[in-house]
Amino acid sequence: MTEIKPAVTAYTVAKVGQLLGVSRRTVLRYADTGRLRCFRTLGGHRRFYADDVHALKADPALADARHVQLTGISSDELAAAADVLTLLVVDDDHRGSLTEDQAAALRTLLRAITKGIRR
């Protein structure tokens, strides 16, 4: 008796790009570097396993990469800037000019906010 394999849900390059919020070229790079498994159809087109795509979409590193792509600022930079500014608000004994670290943190957050608004 011939075993019937269950159908695998697979996506095209364009669909993966749409789901992940990245370009077609990025999807191909993910495949070429092994970050995302794919197989080829008889016609030579790449197809990506749905489970792998959804697992990658849930990966926090992808969200950070997407954020960096949009703003040019990593989540680590934003967290560090937020920490510095939190200290600034809590430690209000220094009423005067900002320190260089505080000013840099404020510029980082303002760049992120500005780029977020433009999108």
Sequence and secondary structure as in RCSB ss.txt:
>XXXX:A:sequence
MTEIKPAVTAYTVAKVGQLLGVSRRTVLRYADTGRLRCFRTLGGHRRFYADDVHALKADPALADARHVQLTGISS
DELAAAADVLTLLVVDDDHRGSLTEDQAAALRTLLRAITKGIRR
>XXXX:A:secstr
         EE HHHHHHHHT  HHHHHHHHHTTSS EEE TTS EEEEHHHHHHHHT HHHHHHHHHHHHS  H
HHHHHHHHHHHHHHH TT  SS  HHHHHHHHHHHHHHHHHHH 
